[in-house]
Amino acid sequence: MTEETPGFEEKPDVPSGATSDDAEPKAASSTEEKAAPAGDANASAGQVGQLDQVRTALNERTADLQRLQAEYQNYRRRVERDRIAVKEIAIANLLTELLPVLDDIGRAREHGELVGGFKSVAESLETVAAKMGLQQFGKEGEPFDPTIHEALMHSYAPDVTETTCVAILQPGYRIGERTIRPARVAVAEPQPGAQTVKAEGTDEEPAAGDEKDNGPEEG
């Protein structure tokens, strides 16, 4: 029978220089180190998901802003276009009301009645109308154009080769490319049959093969 020596107890092997109390924290820390990588991976995946959501939201807001900016630019262009159109219509209406006055000034000038203070006022009015874009057109001798001329008189003339304005009864007026009143004119067309008569009256020498010897025939 073996006798145990009193005062000696079995203890776990502890590395040299370490106590038994130090062994338990080290074991716990090693367990935490094994569990830490899994937690970090989950946190990293969550951050990536949040970043993707933020990027998606940013792209949507950017697209909304770009669409809103394009709509605003279109609105500005439309408003500016409408403003210019309204301005042109207002000017055209005003100048249309002044056309009879300008016609009177023109007739007075033709008859030598544009003198004195009336002449100064008339020239000032014409200058203001020109600054507002009013342009007069219509001259004698120009070809007749139904888009800008209105024929009030018609005749034939032997010295024209096409329908021509031979007299300006009322000048036409335009603002830019917009005609506010056509020129009222008298037109002349080529004389019917003038070219045919000219061709018949032309002296042409007969061809050499067409000459006939009208001398006496030899017997």
Buried (B, 14 or more C-beta within 10 A) or exposed (E): EEEEEEEEEEEEEEEEEEEEEEBEEEEEEEEEEEEEEEEEEEEEEEEEEEEEEEEEEEEEEEEEEEEEEEEEEEEEEEEEEEEEEEEBEEBBEEBBEBBEEBBEBBEBBEEEEBEEEEBEEBEEBBEEBEEEBBEBBBEEEBEBEEEBBBBEEEEEBEEBEEBBBBEBBBBBBBBEEEBBBBBBBBBBBBBEEBEEEEEEEEEEEEEEEEEEEEEEEEE
